[in-house]
Amino acid sequence: MGTVTVFTIDEMSFVSAMQDAKRKLEGSEDEILLDFSGVLRIDSAGLRAMAELAQIAEEKAVRVAVQGVGISVYKTLKLMRLPRVFWFER
């Protein structure tokens, strides 16, 4: 069993944090936990970065857990059909 790497996400560094998580997934089999507690909304660049992360996770069959997601962010991710590839924690 691999380790879990935690990425604390905020709106100001959203895209760069997603890119860091993507690089981590590309280089290992570790599971990833994204803490969205500091995210109130996601712009189009952020959604694109999440979609890229989801693609890598699916290809590697690595679990990506997301915690601290507010209802408006969850609804946005649901519209993008991203919840099917992420595991949401309370």
Buried (B, 14 or more C-beta within 10 A) or exposed (E): EEEEBEBEBEEEBBBEBBBBBBEBBEEBEBBBBBBBEEBEEBEEEBBBBBBBBBEBBEEEEBBBBBBBBEEEBBEBBEEBEBBEBBEBEE
